[in-house]
Amino acid sequence: MGAEDKPDDRRKARSDAGGHVQLPEAQATAAAPASRSLAGGAADERFFRVILDSIADGVFTVDREWNITSFNRAAEVITGIPRGEALGRKCHDVFHANICLTACALRHTIETGEPVVDQLINIVDAGARPIPVRISTAVLRDEKGDVVGGVETFRDVSAIEELRKEVARQYTFEDIISKNHAIQGIFNILPDIAESDSTVLIEGPSGSGKELFARAIHNLGPRRERPLVVVNCGALPDTLLESELFGYVAGAFTDAKRDKPGRIALAEGGTLFLDEVGDMSPALQVRLLRVLQQREYEPLGATAPVKADVRVIAATNRELARLVEEGKFRQDLFFRLNVLKLKLPPLAERREDIPLLAEHFLERLSRKAGRPALRLSQDALELLLRYDYPGNVRELENIVEHAFVLCRAPEIRRSDLPRDFLDAAERFAPSSVGRGGIQDSEVRLIREALARHGGHRAKTAAELGIDKSTLWRKMKQHKITFP
């Protein structure tokens, strides 16, 4: 090893605030074997190739003549061009970027010494497909401080850009479809929320799609390769929910024969989705607060804390701020959850989405069944638009599926719709007076359904297109009793 070599410097790679790799100058210079020879020779070249190939971003270097002198494995994956084909070629002949001939970022950096950070451009891969990438650039200098070339890192952002394009067409991830102004506002910020690691609170009525938004955030974010674990805080008694969330060690109680990991442990490195978090007891709220504040928890029976690397997304059909005012939810926990907030409107406030959603459900059902796509007749659509949907999007989906199964014509007619829905829709005048009218309609529908089924909650919930726990919460919320 020569006197000029500094192994500690060569072995340090760090990231900037945007997550892009920053190579120390000694390392960056070594990454350009064509620019100069290293004292370590072939062994050093292999060492630096290992470093570059371990980086998730694409990385390449060029000399002063714009010839590519190194090209890591991620660059091969993103571009579809093997390293051997890229080395020695002009960078503009490899990437064909939209800025190559007019406003090359790497040229700007080499000529001015100013780095470029996180610039969005398009390159063209080996299959002639445009690939949106975010790039960062830096100068390569030799030991004398002279500029010998440049280094560029690039990150494929195709998924995020594709989402933005779909948003413009009123479509986004999975089943989230809307041209409603409020939902469109959420669509516009959803990619940025997904890229962050902050806690998210989603408020909206039951059946409005809270879990779909949670899944979209997870699947578009950096934790997408790790699990998304769902916990319904309103579906389990307090003692069961505690062991489900935090797990337990052997001997924690009589039947604890072996260790059992909780949902937090199962979500390690990924996302924990806490549905109906407003139903959580005060005791469990304290334990959840510790997870959010200190990123640690203790399984039942454990004597030492366990670190938790999870992103938390919480959802509720209640207004947590009001629960805080009523003393039913901890204020400090509310502040920890309420970092990024999404508020989903009920379907009754986004009637313009009913035709879009119904069409989407029909297309999906048709593909699954291998049948030609059905369409809605005008009279069927008018009935769908009249109804206020206490069960929200989930109830509309159930109604459409019922009609799809029974329909034998090219279009869904009035007679294909569920009888209970027809009876309710014919009595319904669409609510245009806001929340009060919607709640009055919801109370009336629940009372009528209970009466038809003699107070049988399971049958009532099935008719309304909601689950039994949702029906029970609505009955408590509106103080509905049945003899």
N, C-alpha and C positions, 0 to 999 in steps of 0.2 A: 504494500500500500504506500503510495507516494506521500510526500510531506504536505502537499496541498489538499489531500483528501480529508474531509471532516465527516466521519461516519454518523455522528449524532444528528448533524444537519440533514444529511441525506435521508435519514430514516424517519424524518418528521413530516407528516402531511396534515394539514388542518383545513377546516372549512370556514367560509365566510358566513355572514348572517343569512345569506340566501341559500345556504346549503351547498354551494359550489366549492369544488376542491381548490385550495390554494397550495401551490407547490413552492417550497423554499427555493431560493435561487440556485443553490448548489444542486439540489435535486432536479429542478427544472432544466438547468443546463445539461445535466447528465442525461436527461430524457431526450436530448438531441444528439445522438451519436455521430451524425454527419457533420456537426458543426466543429467538434474537436474530439480528441482522444482522451479517454480517462486513464489514469494511472493503473487502475484496477483491471483494465482491458475487458475481455469477454465476460468475466465473472461479474463485473460491475454492470455491464449492459443487461445481463440476465436478471440481476437484482432489481434494477429499475423497471424492467419490463414486468416483473412480478408485482411491484408496487402499482404501476399504472393499470395493470389488468385487474387489480382488486378494487378499483374505483368504480362506483356505480354509474357516474356520468361518463359520457364520451370525452376523451381527451386526445388531442393531437398537437404536434409541434411542427413549426416550419422554420427554414433558414431564411436569410435575407433575400433569397431568390424565389421565395414562396413555394419551395419544394417541401413536401411532407417528410419529416425525419423520424417521427414516431406516431403510432396509431394504436390505441389500446383496444381491448376486447369489446368494451361497451360501444366504442365507435364502430366496430365491425357489425355488432348486433343492430344498432340503430340505422346504419346506412345500407347494410347488406353487402358491403364491399370488404373482401378479405384484406388483412393487413399487407400481405405481399403485393397486392395490386395497388394499394394506396401509396406505399412508400416510394419516394422519388418523384411522384407526380405533383403537378401544381395543385394547390388546394382548391382553386376554383374549378378545376377539371374533375375533382372528386365530389364536391358538395353541390355545385351548381346553385348556390344560394341566391336569393332574390337581391342581395346586397353586394354580391361579389364584384360586379363591374361598376357600381355607382357609389356605394357608401360602405366599403368593407371595414368592419369593426376592427379586425386584426391589423389591417394597414394603418388605421388611425392610431391604434395603440403603439405599434412599432415606431411610427413617425413622430408621435408626440410624447410617448411615455405614459399616457393616460389610460388606465384600464377601463374596459367596458364591463358593466355588471348587469346580468339578467336581462339582456335585450332579446325580444321576441323576433325571430326571423323564420323563413322557410328554406329548407334544403330539399334536394331531390335524391331519393334513394336509388338503389341499383335497379329496382323495378319501375323506375320513372314516376314514382308516387311522391307527391309533396309531403314533407314531414315538418310540422311546426316544432321548433326547438327554442329553448332559451339559452343564450350563450353568455360566457364571461371570458375576457381576454386579459393577458398579461405579457410583459416583455421578458425575453430571455437574455441574460447578460453573462458574459464570461467572468473569470476571476479578476480581470482588470476593470470591469464595469462597462465594457463595450457591448453594445447591442448585437447579438448574434442571431436573433430570430424572435419568434413569439409562440405562445401557448394559448390554446383555446379549449374551454370545456363546454359541452353542450348537453342539454337534457331534453329528452323527448316529452313533449306536452300534448301529444295527439289527443289523449282522452279528454283533457280539459277543454281544448279548443273545439273538439267535436261536440261536447256538451253545449258550449256557447252557440254553436251553429244550430243545434236542435232547439235551443231556447228561442231563437229567432223564428222558428217554425211552430212555436207553442208546444214543443215536445221536449221532454228531458228524460232523466234516467227512469228505466222500468215503467211503472204504471202511473207516474206523476205527469198528468196532462192538464194543461189549463191555459186559457187566454184571459183569465181574471186578472185585474190590475194588481191586486194584493199578492197573488201567487206569482205573477210575473216578476214583481219586485224581489221575491224570495229567490226565484230562479237566477236573477242577475247576480246575487251575492253568494249563491250556493257553491260555486267552484272555489271561491276564496275561503269560505267557511271550511270546506272539505280539506283544503291544503293546510289549514292551521291545526293546532292540537288543543285548542281551547274547549272548555266545557260548553255544551249547547243545551238550551232549554226550549222544548217545543210545546206550545200550548195550543189546544184545539179540541173540539168536541169529539166524542167517540166515533170512530168510523171515518174520520176526516183525512186519514193517510199519514198519521204521525210516524208510524214505523217505516213507511216507504221513504219518507224524508231522511230518517235516521240511517237507513240502509244506503241511500244515495250518498250521504255524507261519508259514510264508512268506505264504500266501494270506490269513491273518487279520491280518497285521501291517501296519505303515505302509509297508513296501517292496513291497507286493503288486503295484503297477503296474510294477515293474521286474523283470528276469529272475531266475529261479531256475536256477542252473547246477549240474549234477551232475557230480562227478568221482569215479570209482571208483579209489581209491588202490591197490587190490590187483590191478587188472586190467592194469596197464601196467608194463613194465620201468622201472627208475629213471630212465634218461636220457630216455625218452619222457614219463614223468610230469612231469619237470621242465619240459620245453618246453611240455607241455599246460597246466600250471598257470600258468607265468610268461610264456610267449610268448618271442619272440626278435626281434631286429632284423636287418635285411639285413646279410649278411656275418658273422654270428655263427659260422657253420660253412659247410662247402663248399656244401651245397645250399640255404642260406638266401638265396634270390634277392630276397626282399622281406620287409618286416616282417610278423610274424604275432602278433596279440593272443592272450594266454593266457586260460585260463578265468577268472582273477581279473579281467582287464580286461573280459571279456564279462559278468561279474556286477556290474559297476560300478553302484552305487546299489541293488543288489538283494541276493540271498542266494547264498552259495557253500556247497553241500552236499558235504562231503568224506566219502564212504562208505568204510568199511573203513580208517579213518585209522590204525589200529593196525599196518597193513602197511607204513606209510611208512618209508623208510630213515632212518638217523640224519642224513645230510647234508641231506635234504629237510626233516626235522623242524626243523633250524636255520633254514632259509629260511622255513618256515611261522611259526615263532616270531616272526620279524621282522615279518611281516605283522600278527600279532595285537598285538605290543607297540607298534610304531611306525606301523602303518597305512601301510606302504610296502613296495615290493619292487623288484627290478631284473630286467627281462627279460634273457634270455641275450644277451650281447654288448653290453648297454647300459652307458653310463658314468655315468648319473645315475639316482637312484631315481624311482619313479613312485608317487604317492599312491594308496591303495586305500580306497575307500568301499564296503565290503561287510560284510554280517553273515555270520558263519561258523557253520554248523551241522555238527558232525562226528558220525559214527556208526561203531560198531565192534561186531563179534561177539565181541570178546575183552575181558577185564577189564584196562583200561589200568593200574589201580593195581598189579596183579600184574606187568605188564610193566615198570613202573617199578622195582619191587623186584628184578626179575631183570636190570635194567640194559639192557633192550631198548627202552625208551621214555624220552624226556627228561622229567625231573620238572618242569622249568619250563614246558615245553609242556603237560604234563598239567594243571598248575594253570591255565594260560591257557584251556584247552578246557573244564575242569570247573567253569565258572561256574554254569550251570544244567544239571542232570543228570536225564535221564529213563532209567529202567531198565525195559525191556520184558520180561515173562516169556515163556517158550516156550509154545506152544499146549498142551502136555501139562500145564501148570500152570494152565490156564484152560479146562478142559473144558466149563464151563458156557456158553462162547461158541461151541462147535462148532455147535449147532443154529441160533443166531442168524446165524453167518457163512454156514453152508450155505444158509439161507433167503435171505440177502442176495444171495449169488452166483447162486442160481437166479432170483431176481427180475430181477437185472440182465441175465442171459443171455436171459431170456424177453423182456424189453423190446427188447433188441438184435435178436433174431430175429423179433420180431413174433408170438410164440407165447403161448398162455395160460400163466400161471404154473404151474409144476410144484411138487409137494410131495414130501417124503421119506416113504417107507413106514417103518413101525416097525422092521422088520428091517434096512433100510439105515441108519437112524439109529443103531441099536444097534452096528452094525459101525463106523460113523464114530466113535462114542464109545469104542470099545475100543482104537483105534490111538493111538500116541504121537507121530506126526508129526515125524520128524527134520527135515523140510523146513518145518515150522511152517505158518503161514497160507497161504503160497504153495502148499504141497503139497496142503492141503485144497482150495484153489481149483481146482487141476488135476484132482483126483479128481472134484469136483462137475461141472466142465465136461465131462469124459469121459462121465460118466453122463448129462448133459443131452443131449449130441449123440446118444447111442445110444437114449435113452428114447423110446418111442412111445406110452406109456400116460400117464394123468393124474398118476401118481406114479412116482418113481424106486424101482425094486426092487433087490434084491440082485444080480440078473443084469445090471443096467446098470452096476454098479461095475467098475473095472478088475480084471482077473484077478490081477495081481501084488499089488494092494492087498488083495484078498480072501484070498489065500494068507497074506499077512503078518498081517492083522487077525485071522484065525482062530487064529493061533499066539500072538497077543498077549494078555497080561494087562495091563490098564491099570496104569501105574506109580503107586503111591501112597506111595512111600518117598522122594520128592524127587529131587534132582539125580543121585545115584548111580545110581538105577534108570533114570532117563531116559538117562543116558550109556551104561549097559550095553545098553539096548534099541537105542540108536542104533548102537553098534558092531556088534551082532548083525545089524541090518538091512543095514548097509553091507556087511559080510562076505558075507551071503547073496546080496545083489544082485550083488556082484562075481563070486561063484561062478557065478551063473546066466548071466552074460554073459561068462564067460571072462576076466575082468579088464578088459573094455572100459569105460573110464571114461565115455565119452559116453553109452553105452547105460545104464550104471548110474545116472548122474546123471539121465537122462531118466525112468527108472523111479521114482527117489526124489523127483522133482519139484523138483530143485535144479539149479543150473548147475554146469558142470565145475570152475570155480574154487572153489566152495563145497565140492564133494566132495573136491577135492585138499586144502583146508585141514582138513577133518574127518579125512581119512586121516592127515595129519601130526599133528594134535592128539591122535588116539587111537593113533598109531603102528601104523596098519593097513597091512600089506603084502600083496601078492598074487603068488604064484609066476609 
